[in-house]
Amino acid sequence: MSATPGGGVRTLRVPGRHGYAAEFSPYLPGRLACAASQHYGIAGSGTLLILDQHESGLRLFRSFDWNDGLFDVTWSENNEHVLVTCSGDGSLQLWDTARATGPLQVFKEHTQE
């Protein structure tokens, strides 16, 4: 993983992952969440990246892996540490950035396409 500033635009490259959605925190200035997937979301796993923006570039605050591609992310309206992601397996994941381990809860209502 490497973060490099370039021409006023900061770039974060995460080998093997392709970003699908990014959302700034409404609570913490400079905190960004990004939902990413392997193999352009066609196959493989996903990663939720929590990034902090600094003058020197983007720094990884925390990352969480999921067994399917992550395609969207949003921050909770009630808690500055909680996010929700959705994945290709039809589930929603509830994450807490204050904790270093996987989702707080998983909601899987779809049983087939």
N, C-alpha and C positions, 0 to 999 in steps of 0.2 A: 504494500500500500504506500502510495507516495502522494504528498500534497505539494503542488507547485504553484506559485503566483505567476501569472503571465498576462501582461498588458492590461492590468486593472481587473482581469477576470481570474478568479481563483478556481483551480481544477483539482479534483480528487480522482485518482485512478485506483480502482479496486480490481486487481486481476481476477478474471473469471466471473465477474458480476456486471450486470447491465442495469442501470437505474431506470425505474419506472415512474416513481412519484417522489416528490420532495416537498416538505412543508416546514416553514419556520415556526418555531414555538411562539404562541401568543403571550407567553409568560416570561421567557428568558431571552433577552436580546442576543442574537448571534447563534442561537442553538437551532440546529437543522436536523430533521429526520428524513431519511431516504430509504424507500423500499426498493430492493434490488433482487434480481434473479440470475441464475446461470443460464447459459445457452439461449439468450434472448427470450426466456420464459417458456420455451417449447418443452424443455425437460430440465431436470435437476432441482436443486434446492434454492432457497432464498435467504436473504440477509437483511435485517433491519439495522441500518447504520445511524447512530446518533453522533452528530458532528458539532464542534464548537468553532466559530469563526474568530480568528485572531488576526492581528496585523500581519503576521508572518504567513498566514494561510489557514487552511482548514486542519483541525486536529480531531482525531477519533476520540470521542468520549466513551462510547460503549457500542458493542455490536451484539446482535442476537441472531442465531441461525434458526431456520425453519426447514422442514423436510420437503417443502414445495415452494415454487416461485412466489415471491411477494409482489403484488401489483399496485397497491395503494396504501396510504398511511394518513392518519389524521390525529391531531392532539385532542385530548379530553378537554371539555369545557369546564370541568370541575376540579381537575388536579393537574398541576404543572409537570408531574412526572409520568403521567399515564398516556399511552398511545394505543390506537387500534390499527391493525393491518388486516388486509384480506389477501388470500392466496388462491392459487390455481386449484387446490383441492376443495374449494367451496367453503372453507372455514374462515372465521374471524378470530384473530388473536388479540388478547389484551395484554400489553406489556407495561412494566414499571421500570423506568430508567434509573430509579434509586436502587434497584436490585440488580445484581450481576447475573442472575440465572433466568432461564426461559420464561415463557408467558405465564401470567397470573391465571389466565383462564382461556379456554378455547371453546368457541361456539361453532358447532357443525350441525347445521339443520338440513342441508341438502344430502340426499342419499343417492341421487343419480342426476345425470345431466338432463 
